[in-house]
Amino acid sequence: MSSSSADHSWDAYVREIGVNLQRARHDSGLSQERVAQRAGIAANTYRQYEKGESKPGSPANMSLRNTMALSQALGISLSSLLPSWAPDLTQGA
């Protein structure tokens, strides 16, 4: 998804993080379970992150600690996990 995309919602943002996680995991040749183990999180939690969900139908809200741990477990920079655009979280605040 690019910054020109019309959908700049939180849902779209975390889905793109999930795609980035999956791509990095595939590039590293690691299983979901191994990435989760390295990051110190449950394998089910990691699988949900790859889907961009915290539970079915609900967008993920990864902690900064988990996001950093996953980037380290995958051997990539934190910025490479995050989309190049940011949703406006002040809407409706």
C-alpha positions as CSV (number, residue, x, y, z in Angstrom):
1,M,0.0,0.0,0.0
2,S,1.4,3.4,-0.8
3,S,0.9,6.8,0.7
4,S,-1.3,7.7,-2.3
5,S,-3.9,5.1,-1.2
6,A,-7.3,6.4,-0.2
7,D,-7.4,4.2,2.9
8,H,-5.2,5.7,5.6
9,S,-7.0,4.1,8.5
10,W,-5.5,2.4,11.5
11,D,-6.9,-0.9,10.1
12,A,-5.0,-0.4,6.8
13,Y,-1.8,0.7,8.7
14,V,-1.7,-2.5,10.9
15,R,-2.5,-4.7,7.9
16,E,0.5,-3.2,6.1
17,I,2.7,-3.9,9.2
18,G,1.4,-7.5,9.0
19,V,2.4,-7.7,5.4
20,N,5.9,-6.3,6.3
21,L,6.3,-8.8,9.1
22,Q,5.3,-11.7,6.8
23,R,7.7,-10.5,4.1
24,A,10.6,-10.1,6.5
25,R,9.9,-13.5,8.0
26,H,9.8,-15.2,4.6
27,D,13.1,-13.4,3.6
28,S,14.7,-14.7,6.8
29,G,13.5,-18.2,6.3
30,L,12.0,-18.4,9.8
31,S,8.7,-20.0,10.9
32,Q,6.1,-17.9,12.7
33,E,6.8,-19.9,15.8
34,R,10.6,-19.2,15.7
35,V,10.0,-15.4,15.2
36,A,7.6,-15.4,18.1
37,Q,10.1,-17.3,20.3
38,R,12.9,-15.0,19.4
39,A,10.7,-12.0,20.2
40,G,9.4,-13.4,23.5
41,I,5.8,-13.4,22.4
42,A,3.2,-16.2,22.0
43,A,3.1,-17.8,18.5
44,N,-0.7,-17.1,18.3
45,T,-0.1,-13.4,19.0
46,Y,2.5,-13.3,16.3
47,R,0.1,-15.0,13.8
48,Q,-2.5,-12.3,14.6
49,Y,0.1,-9.5,14.1
50,E,0.8,-10.9,10.6
51,K,-3.0,-10.7,9.9
52,G,-3.1,-7.1,11.4
53,E,-5.5,-8.3,14.1
54,S,-5.6,-8.5,17.8
55,K,-8.6,-10.8,17.6
56,P,-10.8,-11.6,14.6
57,G,-12.3,-8.4,13.2
58,S,-10.4,-6.1,15.5
59,P,-7.2,-4.3,14.4
60,A,-4.0,-5.0,16.1
61,N,-2.5,-2.5,18.5
62,M,1.0,-3.8,19.0
63,S,3.0,-2.5,21.9
64,L,6.2,-0.6,21.2
65,R,8.1,-3.4,23.1
66,N,6.7,-6.1,20.8
67,T,7.3,-4.1,17.7
68,M,10.9,-3.5,18.6
69,A,11.4,-7.2,19.7
70,L,10.0,-8.4,16.3
71,S,12.2,-6.1,14.3
72,Q,15.2,-7.4,16.3
73,A,14.1,-11.0,16.0
74,L,13.8,-10.6,12.2
75,G,17.1,-8.7,12.0
76,I,15.6,-5.6,10.4
77,S,15.2,-2.0,11.3
78,L,12.1,-0.8,13.1
79,S,11.4,1.7,10.3
80,S,11.3,-1.1,7.7
81,L,8.4,-2.7,9.6
82,L,6.4,0.5,9.7
83,P,4.5,1.8,6.6
84,S,5.9,5.0,5.0
85,W,2.7,6.8,5.9
86,A,0.8,7.3,9.1
87,P,-2.9,7.3,9.8
88,D,-4.4,10.4,11.4
89,L,-5.3,9.2,14.9
90,T,-6.6,12.6,16.0
91,Q,-9.8,12.1,13.8
92,G,-12.8,11.8,16.1
93,A,-10.7,12.7,19.2
